[in-house]
């Protein structure tokens, strides 16, 4: 049985939105879903984003390939989108 959780995801400029996710979902899946949501509403520029988990006022970056539950994301967690560095050739 899988568990759905409700989390808050914020843009880097602190615009919040609520999302439902499966706790076994990969971090990258939620990041892509939230990015599309905010870009569609013109609250975020196009780009590659990862997620950080807010804990005691500190944002801890999450591994893209980890499952939400493995990173300590639970019901009512607050996550923040963070821009990923652009890859450069060379």
C-alpha positions, 0 to 999 in steps of 0.5 A: 500500500502506498501513502499519499502525502500533501506537501507545500512547494515554494518557488525561489521567490517564496510563492507557495502551492500545495501538491499531493505526492506519493511518499515513494515517488522520486524527488525529481518527479515532484520537482518536475511537476512543481516546476511545470505548475509554476512555469505555467502560471508565470511564477517561475522561469523555465529551467532545471530545478531540484528540491530542498527540504526546509528543516528548522529554517535551513534548506537541505538539498534532496537527491533527485533519484531518492524517494521522498520518504528516504529524504525525510519528506512527510505530510505537510513538509515544506520544500523549495525549488532551487535552480540547478547549475547549468551544464557547460561543455569543456 
